[in-house]
């Protein structure tokens, strides 16, 4: 889960985005130093925490990965501003190493494959369109909830009627330098272990 802080650009504000929501139908509610942002369906889209440096140990600017320590600091900030929303966020890594256990053809699409991918603590079914995906590979998996460098958020979906939970990534999709132009997933060597976090 990523949060954003840019003291020089926007001031001493920590931006905590949660859901995309409808950007044209949002409401703001203030709780002391915290602004709660809600969309038209009543879903919490995020929070802006002002005077952030008084609540958090912030040593970097830009995109910051939320840590357990930051989450505890956020809970204290909520408490001191009388905001009682539950914020037990899932901080587990969203880009992890997966092991493709099985690959089978998609029943409704010639260029898609249905893969069963071991991610350490669970097996995910992921529909993949890459021509080079195959059983036995170690790959990079963007789990549900991951936000790609392009800003696209991974959600559970169905592709041509088959459920898919996550995405097997190419180097280009991961924003890696010198990514090959040819289409295809990023195949890792065997030194990687299924379930470990992938850090580009």
Secondary structure, DSSP 8 states (H G I E B T S, - for coil): -EEEE-HHHH-SEEEEE-----TTSEEEEEETTEEEEEETTS-EEEEEEESGGGTS-----EEEE--HHHHHHHHHHHHHTT---------S-SEEEEEEEEEEEETTEEEEEEEEEE-SS-EEEEEE--TT--TT-EEEEE-TT-B-TTS-B---EEETTEEE-SEE--TTTTT-TT--SS----EE-TTS-TTSB---
